[in-house]
Amino acid sequence: MSDDDDWYSPNRKPPVRKVATVPGEVIWTITVDHIEWSCEFRFHGESYGWDVRLIRAGDFFGSQRFILR
């Protein structure tokens, strides 16, 4: 096995970042001091439930997971 295959290798490339394929369902959007905030629901399957995400200026800010919508 070469050093490139080991997880502890100094030449190891970082993992590919996952990108959401389906956008969330936007619940509300508000602008405060020229910064846009929005809230969205995302469904992760029967086993994982729903995620409520806060988005600040297009970037992820925080989330909370719920079993039921």
C-alpha positions, 0 to 999 in steps of 0.5 A: 500500500502506498502512502497516498492511500493511507488516511494519515499520509502527509500527501493525502487530499482533503475529502470532497465537500458534499453539496446539497442536491435538492434545495430546502423549502424556504419558510421565511426571509427577512432583511436586517441591517442589509443582511438577508436571513432566511429559514428553510426546511430540509428532509433527510429521510424517514430515519433522520427527520427534518432539519430547520436551517438558518441561512445568513447572507447565503451562508449556513448559520445554524440548524436544529433537527426534528423527528416530525415536521 
